[in-house]
């Protein structure tokens, strides 16, 4: 689950509000409060703090996720149902606050398996969020939306979300964003594998890797690309590229602590197999569980 970190939330102006309830007390109270009680007795800024704390706890506590959703639903009830007091209405707060809150709301919905509902909230968040307003947040929301679509097996739609993140351009000085783009390249390729299209998966990974300078290439992307190429070449006979070039990609991944151990194993296995000279390499079905439909 793509959860917005609490450290990011703390930066919000909202935390400048003076409140009389500690976060610990808020958590305890929120579990026992009904929506009606929350609406009547607590100002919106305090309800937001309760919901934020519960959403953070929800990463390891499913009960907290359900409680967070109840509070978020109360906070984001339709504007016409909101309090007549404009100061007690989230829709009158800064859009930045609304964006962070909606992102946490969507993450809580994901936590309890309500991806369909989460997609609605993710779209509402993106309607408020301009790319240049907060690129990191925009990427997190797009990834969250893509992962929800992926779990719903809407692979083509999910792939579009991931590829939009990949196409944002790349600045190697912004390491966290670069890492998330690499993750999205792999997620987009995985969507193609789920659809049974190794060629598209190879194209996505190859183009992404080619745009990076040597010192900035991602080991996971490299490992996945090398493995896909060898699967295509020796299991399905539809890749004409060099065995050695694919092995270089796998070697690069195998030397990295960040890449999956699967690629280390795959590289070691293929390195021992000298029969590729005769064109009869036996490649293990690395992506058998991911590939569906026609190849």
C-alpha positions as CSV (number, residue, x, y, z in Angstrom):
1,X,0.0,0.0,0.0
2,X,1.3,3.5,-0.9
3,X,0.8,5.3,2.4
4,X,1.6,9.0,2.8
5,X,4.2,9.4,5.4
6,X,3.4,11.1,8.7
7,X,6.6,13.1,8.5
8,X,5.2,14.8,5.3
9,X,1.9,15.5,7.0
10,X,3.6,17.2,9.9
11,X,4.7,19.9,7.5
12,X,1.1,21.0,7.0
13,X,0.0,24.4,8.3
14,X,-2.8,22.5,10.0
15,X,-0.4,21.4,12.8
16,X,-0.1,25.0,13.9
17,X,-3.7,24.8,15.3
18,X,-3.9,24.9,19.0
19,X,-5.7,21.8,20.2
20,X,-6.4,20.5,23.7
21,X,-6.4,16.8,22.8
22,X,-3.2,14.8,22.5
23,X,-2.7,12.5,19.5
24,X,-2.7,9.5,21.9
25,X,-6.0,10.6,23.4
26,X,-7.4,11.3,20.0
27,X,-6.8,7.7,18.9
28,X,-8.5,6.3,21.9
29,X,-11.5,8.6,21.6
30,X,-11.8,8.0,17.9
31,X,-12.3,4.3,18.4
32,X,-15.3,4.9,20.6
33,X,-17.0,7.7,18.8
34,X,-19.8,7.4,16.2
35,X,-19.8,9.7,13.2
36,X,-22.6,11.7,14.8
37,X,-20.7,12.3,17.9
38,X,-17.6,13.3,16.0
39,X,-19.6,15.8,13.9
40,X,-21.2,17.5,16.9
41,X,-18.5,17.7,19.4
42,X,-15.2,18.2,17.7
43,X,-14.0,21.0,15.4
44,X,-12.9,20.0,12.0
45,X,-9.2,20.6,12.6
46,X,-9.2,18.3,15.5
47,X,-11.1,15.6,13.6
48,X,-8.5,15.9,10.9
49,X,-5.7,15.2,13.4
50,X,-7.6,12.2,14.7
51,X,-8.1,10.8,11.2
52,X,-4.4,11.4,10.3
53,X,-3.2,9.6,13.4
54,X,-5.6,6.7,12.8
55,X,-4.5,6.5,9.1
56,X,-0.9,6.2,10.1
57,X,-1.8,3.5,12.7
58,X,-3.8,1.7,10.0
59,X,-0.5,0.5,8.4
60,X,-0.2,-2.0,11.1
61,X,-3.7,-2.0,12.7
62,X,-6.8,-2.9,10.5
63,X,-9.2,-1.6,13.2
64,X,-7.5,1.8,13.0
65,X,-8.2,1.8,9.3
66,X,-11.9,1.3,9.8
67,X,-12.0,4.0,12.4
68,X,-10.0,6.4,10.2
69,X,-12.5,5.9,7.4
70,X,-15.4,6.7,9.6
71,X,-13.8,10.0,10.6
72,X,-12.7,10.8,7.0
73,X,-16.3,10.2,5.8
74,X,-17.6,12.6,8.4
75,X,-15.0,15.2,7.4
76,X,-15.7,14.9,3.7
77,X,-19.4,14.7,3.8
78,X,-21.1,16.7,1.1
79,X,-20.6,20.5,1.4
80,X,-24.3,21.2,1.8
81,X,-24.3,18.9,4.9
82,X,-21.3,20.6,6.4
83,X,-21.6,22.9,9.4
84,X,-22.9,26.4,8.8
85,X,-19.7,27.6,10.5
86,X,-17.3,28.2,7.7
87,X,-14.4,27.8,10.0
88,X,-15.5,24.3,10.7
89,X,-15.6,23.1,7.1
90,X,-12.7,21.4,5.4
91,X,-13.9,22.7,2.0
92,X,-13.0,26.2,3.2
93,X,-9.4,25.2,4.1
94,X,-6.4,25.4,1.9
95,X,-6.4,23.0,-1.1
96,X,-3.1,21.6,0.2
97,X,-4.8,20.4,3.4
98,X,-7.6,18.9,1.4
99,X,-5.1,17.1,-0.9
100,X,-3.2,15.5,2.0
101,X,-6.4,14.5,3.7
102,X,-7.9,12.9,0.7
103,X,-4.7,11.0,0.0
104,X,-4.8,9.5,3.5
105,X,-8.5,8.8,3.1
106,X,-7.8,6.8,-0.1
107,X,-4.9,4.9,1.6
108,X,-7.2,3.9,4.4
109,X,-9.8,2.6,2.0
110,X,-7.1,0.6,0.3
111,X,-6.0,-0.9,3.6
112,X,-9.4,-2.6,4.0
113,X,-9.6,-3.7,0.4
114,X,-12.0,-1.0,-0.9
115,X,-10.0,-0.2,-4.0
116,X,-13.1,0.8,-6.0
117,X,-13.9,3.5,-3.4
118,X,-10.3,4.5,-3.2
119,X,-10.2,5.2,-6.9
120,X,-13.0,7.7,-6.6
121,X,-11.0,9.5,-3.8
122,X,-7.7,9.3,-5.8
123,X,-9.5,11.0,-8.7
124,X,-10.9,13.7,-6.5
125,X,-7.3,14.3,-5.1
126,X,-5.9,14.6,-8.6
127,X,-8.6,17.1,-9.5
128,X,-7.2,19.3,-6.8
129,X,-3.5,18.6,-7.3
130,X,-1.4,20.3,-9.9
131,X,1.8,18.6,-10.9
132,X,3.9,21.7,-10.2
133,X,2.2,22.2,-6.9
134,X,3.8,19.1,-5.3
135,X,5.4,16.6,-7.7
136,X,6.2,14.1,-5.0
137,X,2.6,14.0,-3.8
138,X,1.3,13.8,-7.4
139,X,3.5,10.8,-8.1
140,X,2.4,9.1,-4.8
141,X,-1.3,9.6,-5.7
142,X,-0.7,8.3,-9.3
143,X,1.1,5.2,-7.9
144,X,-1.7,4.6,-5.4
145,X,-4.3,4.9,-8.1
146,X,-2.3,2.6,-10.4
147,X,-1.9,-0.1,-7.7
148,X,-5.6,0.0,-7.0
149,X,-6.4,-0.6,-10.6
150,X,-3.8,-3.3,-10.7
151,X,-5.4,-5.1,-7.8
152,X,-8.8,-4.8,-9.6
153,X,-7.1,-6.5,-12.6
154,X,-7.6,-3.4,-14.8
155,X,-4.1,-3.7,-16.1
156,X,-4.3,-1.4,-19.2
157,X,-5.7,1.4,-17.0
158,X,-3.1,0.8,-14.3
159,X,-0.3,0.8,-16.9
160,X,-1.3,4.2,-18.1
161,X,-1.0,5.6,-14.6
162,X,2.5,4.1,-14.1
163,X,3.7,5.3,-17.5
164,X,2.6,8.9,-16.8
165,X,4.9,8.9,-13.8
166,X,7.7,7.5,-16.0
167,X,7.2,10.1,-18.6
168,X,7.6,13.0,-16.2
169,X,11.3,13.5,-17.2
170,X,14.2,12.6,-15.0
171,X,16.5,14.5,-12.8
172,X,19.1,12.3,-11.1
173,X,19.5,14.8,-8.4
174,X,16.0,14.1,-7.1
175,X,16.8,10.5,-5.9
176,X,13.4,9.6,-4.3
177,X,11.5,10.6,-7.5
178,X,13.9,8.7,-9.7
179,X,13.4,5.6,-7.6
180,X,9.7,5.9,-7.8
181,X,9.9,6.3,-11.6
182,X,12.0,3.1,-11.7
183,X,9.4,1.3,-9.6
184,X,6.6,2.5,-12.0
185,X,8.6,1.2,-15.0
186,X,8.6,-2.2,-13.5
187,X,4.9,-2.0,-12.5
188,X,4.0,-0.9,-16.0
189,X,6.0,-3.8,-17.5
190,X,4.3,-6.2,-15.0
191,X,0.9,-5.1,-16.3
192,X,2.0,-6.1,-19.8
193,X,3.1,-9.5,-18.5
194,X,-0.2,-9.9,-16.8
195,X,-1.8,-9.3,-20.2
196,X,0.5,-11.8,-21.8
197,X,2.6,-9.3,-23.8
198,X,6.3,-9.7,-23.2
199,X,7.2,-7.5,-26.2
200,X,5.5,-4.5,-24.7
201,X,7.1,-5.2,-21.3
202,X,10.5,-5.4,-22.9
203,X,9.9,-2.1,-24.8
204,X,8.8,-0.3,-21.6
205,X,11.9,-1.4,-19.7
206,X,14.3,-0.9,-22.5
207,X,13.2,2.6,-23.3
208,X,13.2,3.6,-19.6
209,X,16.7,2.1,-19.1
210,X,18.1,3.7,-22.3
211,X,17.1,7.2,-21.2
212,X,19.3,6.8,-18.1
213,X,23.0,7.5,-18.1
214,X,25.2,4.5,-17.0
215,X,25.7,5.7,-13.4
216,X,22.0,6.3,-13.0
217,X,20.6,3.0,-14.3
218,X,18.3,1.1,-12.0
219,X,19.3,-2.4,-11.0
220,X,15.8,-3.7,-10.7
221,X,14.8,-2.4,-14.1
222,X,18.0,-3.9,-15.5
223,X,17.4,-7.3,-13.9
224,X,13.7,-7.4,-15.1
225,X,14.7,-6.3,-18.6
226,X,17.4,-8.9,-18.9
227,X,15.2,-11.7,-17.7
228,X,12.3,-10.7,-20.0
229,X,14.7,-10.6,-23.0
230,X,15.9,-14.1,-22.2
231,X,12.4,-15.4,-21.7
232,X,11.5,-14.0,-25.1
233,X,14.6,-15.3,-26.8
234,X,14.7,-18.9,-25.6
235,X,11.2,-19.8,-24.4
236,X,9.1,-18.0,-27.1
237,X,11.7,-17.4,-29.9
238,X,10.6,-13.8,-30.5
239,X,13.7,-11.8,-29.4
240,X,16.7,-11.3,-31.7
241,X,18.9,-9.4,-29.3
242,X,22.2,-10.5,-27.9
243,X,22.5,-13.1,-25.2
244,X,25.5,-11.3,-23.8
245,X,23.8,-8.0,-23.6
246,X,20.9,-9.5,-21.6
247,X,23.4,-11.2,-19.4
248,X,25.2,-7.9,-18.7
249,X,21.9,-6.5,-17.5
250,X,21.3,-9.5,-15.2
251,X,24.9,-9.2,-13.9
252,X,24.4,-5.5,-13.1
253,X,21.3,-6.5,-11.1
254,X,23.0,-9.4,-9.4
255,X,25.8,-7.1,-8.1
256,X,23.3,-4.7,-6.5
257,X,21.9,-5.0,-3.0
258,X,18.7,-3.3,-4.1
259,X,17.6,-5.7,-6.7
260,X,15.6,-8.9,-6.0
261,X,17.6,-12.0,-5.1
262,X,15.6,-13.7,-7.9
263,X,17.8,-11.9,-10.5
264,X,21.0,-13.0,-8.7
265,X,19.7,-16.6,-8.9
266,X,18.7,-16.2,-12.5
267,X,22.1,-14.8,-13.5
268,X,24.0,-17.5,-11.7
269,X,21.8,-20.2,-13.4
270,X,22.2,-18.8,-16.9
271,X,26.0,-18.2,-16.4
272,X,26.4,-21.9,-15.9
273,X,24.5,-22.8,-19.0
274,X,26.9,-22.8,-21.9
275,X,24.5,-24.5,-24.3
276,X,23.3,-21.1,-25.6
277,X,26.1,-21.4,-28.1
278,X,24.1,-24.2,-29.7
279,X,20.8,-22.3,-29.4
280,X,19.1,-24.7,-27.0
281,X,19.3,-22.8,-23.7
282,X,16.7,-23.9,-21.2
283,X,15.4,-20.8,-19.5
284,X,13.4,-21.3,-16.2
285,X,9.8,-20.0,-16.3
286,X,10.6,-16.9,-14.3
287,X,7.4,-15.0,-15.2
288,X,5.1,-18.0,-15.6
289,X,2.8,-16.8,-12.9
290,X,2.6,-13.3,-14.3
291,X,1.9,-14.2,-17.9
292,X,-1.7,-14.8,-18.9
293,X,-3.4,-14.9,-22.3
294,X,-1.7,-15.0,-25.7
295,X,2.0,-14.4,-25.8
